[in-house]
Amino acid sequence: MSSFDGESTKKREEEQLKGMTPSVIIGLGGTGKRVIMQIRKKIVEEHKSLSNMPILAFLVLDTDEEIVQLAGQESKVLMSSIELQPNEVIHATITGTQELSANLHLYPHISDWLDPFVLATGDSSHGARAIRALGRLAFFLNYPIINNAFEQARHRVSIVDNRPFMEKRGIVVDPGINVYVVGSLCGGTGSGMFLDISYMVKYLLRNESVSERIGYLVLPGTFEGIGHHIKSNAYAALKELNYYSRGNPFPFRAEINTKADLPPPPFTYCYLVSNRNECVTFQTPEDLFCMIAHNIFLDFTSQFAQHKRSIRNNIGALTVQPDELGCPQNYMTFGLSSVYFPRERVMNACSYRLGKNVVKFWLKPTDTYVPMDDFLEKFLINNRLMESQKKKIHHILPAIMVANAAANRDFNQEVTRWAGELEKAMREVPSQSLQSKLKSFDESFSKKFFDAHPDPKEWGDYFEKMYENTQKLIETQGKVLETRIQEMVEDTNMGPDFTRQFLKALSEEFETYISTFTQERNQLEPLKQKMQDAKLKVLAGIKEHVQAPFMFSRGEVLKKDVKDFCNEGIKYYNNLLMVKSRAMAIVFCEEINKLIDKLIKDLELFITKLESLVDELSQGEETFVNDTTGLIVNGLLIYERSDVDDFYQKSVGPETVIYVSTQLLNEFKCKLYALRSRDWSPIRILEILLNTCRSPFKEVRETSVVARFFAKYIDSNKQQNSIKDIYERSAPFLNFQVPLNGYRDLPQKKQNLIGIYEGNNPTTEEFQQIQPLLVKAGKGINLGLNVKPIPEKSEILFTREEGAFPLRRVAMMKDFRDAYEFYLKQPNQNPLHIMKNYQILTDIFPLDTVKLEQSRLVYFLASHHVLGYLRPDEENPFLIKYNFRDISSGFMDCKILGETEQQVINTLYVEDDIRKEIHKKIQNEVTVAQSSLAKKKEIWMRMRDHLDYIRDKGHPDWPLYTKLVKDFTVENKLYDPSFEEGS
């Protein structure tokens, strides 16, 4: 093979290691819901958004409407990013139980398995009340919704566009689909529907070329003290799981018209976990949920995921065959521990702190402002609203009084021009017509000052023009003000707070203007009538002068009268203009103040928005700094709160905030003040802000957990002991009974992996130095086979899996069975099983035939009919007891073994110590009888008589007892032919 071929092969292998399979994760009940939330949290922390992993879909099924709140303040910060969407949640209500009870025969797919007694509990929207049958009923009643939701989730992860999207991120999408089912076997919901869900998935994916169903089932221990029969629930669920894993088909009947007998097993891989291993006991269920979530999350971490799946496949290959007693071994378990530097936590804390400081900078970019009076005067003068604040000379009135902008004339000049034209025109008018002509000209001109109509467009020309000037001034100055406010908000010498102070000062200034203009208008208005009277008086004098006889200088007098009339007209109309201009100026000031009020309100909303961001960022920073909940479930957390201060101070200099602020505005692609828009939600701002604020913290990204580990533990012995302890904590979270008859504990049933940056070929010195510690901790672990690369420097991961074991190997299983059998003896209880014919289920503990025969023989020989070690109780003759001497006290004691023959035999079978003790007594008595023919005959006669007795009673096991007694007699030489003589 050429080197080129070798390189190509290596490249193909590397590409293969980056493959991920589209997956749907189904959470059942509260346990499944919480595990899913933790998985989503990890995805957001690692990939920034759930949308960056479109090949993953989630579905939560619960009979309870409870809203999940994760432990720790950090989760509250992330909740908006990880909260479940409506299409990801099914509230499987249990309704219509009364109607169903009355017409159960119409629903054979339900009546075939449902005990009608369950329906008496009624409807429920708040959980399955720890009744497994109710959990299963919820599945059946909501099956169309569940089916549809799963198909939608399956479609989402299988969209063709997902492939190029993931490939851009260096991930190859493998064919097929995997489905994870997570739940507890302790309550009602998960325990009641997990089998149906698994087989539903199997049925719906029956045409998929590649698909796996991975179950994560939580056992009692995690929920100790919660509920009164969680152990009995779990044992019932495990008996059913075992039965359908043994080779028995599952009758999938989710709907009336759906009938399919699906082959075993329920899961491709079935993980059973509890809250403890040989080194660790989790104190809260949330710790276990975090570990399960972490383990599932690792299936979506590129290269390491492939190695992890490989060991699962290796173990899975051994689960196919039953053990030597014919029991299924389709079960696995796992453990997880790590050494962890919370790089993302430190990065988030630093990013939140920098983001907080950037937003604070936006709110108040400087502590030194220009004097407000000077700034206000400059603004008013620059915008031609005032010539001088001190002299109170306004430019507002001249702007309103513009009559002809092209000719640069105001209305006062127009009045003066009208008066001049009037005086000139009157020179050619005969004296007899002079009064009427003046009156006519005046009335015509006065129409330009008409304003009695509510619509300004119906006013006279001059006043309409003044109104238009005012509106134009409002619009122009409003735009100027809005633009200037935006500039001031973004000006690093001013900012929002100074801008708010300015607007308030400007509003006060305009209030002063309004007061001044109102006062002037009130002073001018009373003069109107006086000036009108003066004008009319002149007009009346003209008439007198025209009619007066013998007036020698009549022409000059009339000429003077016309001039006086024009002067009085100028005074009158200028007074009207001054009154109207003040009224318009007041309107202008009021409208500008309205705008200022709006601008202040908008600005205060903007400031509030920024202040809320500061609060949120402060809370986020405080949370990421102080709350270590869920950072590490099992192992060593290398983190001090001061780490955030150290990294921040190293990474952020005096100009960093300004630089990042500029970067952010470029990212926003808008002006700062545009963020006040509703289009810019706080979530949207935060997303861009926090992402941009990560850039300065390069040192955090490059910090390795190994370097931090060596800095924490200088002494080599402490280094080794610490790694060894963390490795041992990764033992599978399920304790086992050792040894176990019929079970072969093969080395290949146990697999372990260590995940570390660059795997077993590190290039950096600190990662090279830690390799020997890993070998010693793992008791000679093979670095080539077991140490695999993970993409991040922030974690050393230890994971162990064990599988291919029967359920009876689980150490807690006997406790579960005891609780189960006790529950079955209680009257009027809800059924434990989700099937009517649960008697077909084989027990998890297969009967050892040798041990069982010995138990039967001990019962026969020790009975009061033969040797008398077992006798009826004096107080209750129906109970059979065993009397013995307590070796610790020397006093006689007794133990009730049962009421029936079968119960006593079962007790002897289970209670090894009692059975062996009685068997020893029997053997001792037989040994003593060897020296006495009479004693041997007594024993033999009692055995024979009791065999005859049970034969006559028609005992079904008489043949078996006969064989056992004959074998016992021969083995111990208890028979002599003389025994038959004379009998």
Secondary structure, 3 states (H helix, E strand, C coil): CCHHHHHHHHHHHHHHHCEECCEEEEEEHHHHHHHHHHHHHHHHHHHCCHHHCCCEEEEEEECECCCCCCCCHHHHHHHHHHCCCHHHEEECCECCHHHHHHCHHHCHHHHCCCCHHHHHHCCECECCCCCHHHHHHHHHHCHHHHHHHHHHHHHHHHCCCHHHHHHHCCCEECCCEEEEEEEECCCCHHHHHHHHHHHHHHHHCCCCCCEEEEEEEECCCCCCCCCCCHHHHHHHHHHHHHHHHCCCCEEECCCCCCCEEECCCCCCEEEEECCECCCCECCCHHHHHHHHHHHHHHHHCCHHHHHHHHHHHHHHHHCCCCCCCCCCCCCEEEEEEEEECCHHHHHHHHHHHHHHHHHHHHHCCCCCCCCHHHHHHHHHHHCCCEEECCCCEECHHHHHCEEECCCCEEHHHHHHHHHHHHHHHHHHCCHHHHHHHHHHHHHHHHHHHCCCCCCHHHCCHHHHHHHHHHHHHHHHHHHHHHHHHHHHHHCCCCHHHHHHHHHHHHHHHHHHHHHHHHHHHHHHCCHHHHHHHHHHHHHHHHHHHHHCCCCCCHHHHHHHHHHHHHHHHHHHHHHHHHHHHHHHHHHHHHHHHHHHHHHHHHHHHHHHHHHHHHHHHHHHHHHHHHCCCCCCCCEEECCCCHHHHHHHHHHCCCCHHHHHHHHHHHHHCCCHHHHHCCCCCHHHHHHHHHHHCCCCCHHHHHCCHHHHHHHHCCCHHHHHHHHHHHHHCCCCCCCECCCCCCCCCCHHHEEEEEEEECCCCCCCHHHHHHHHHHHHHCCCCCHHHHEEEECCCCEEEEEEEEECCCHHHECCHHHHHHHHHHHHHCCCCCCCCCCCCHHHCCCCCCCCHHHHHHHHHHHHHHECCCCCCEEECCCCCCCEEEEEECCCCCCEEEEEEECCHHHHHHHHHHCHHHHHHHHHHHHHHHHHHCCCHHHHHHHHHHHHHHHHHHHHCCCCCHHHHHHHHHHHHHHHCCCCHHHHCCC
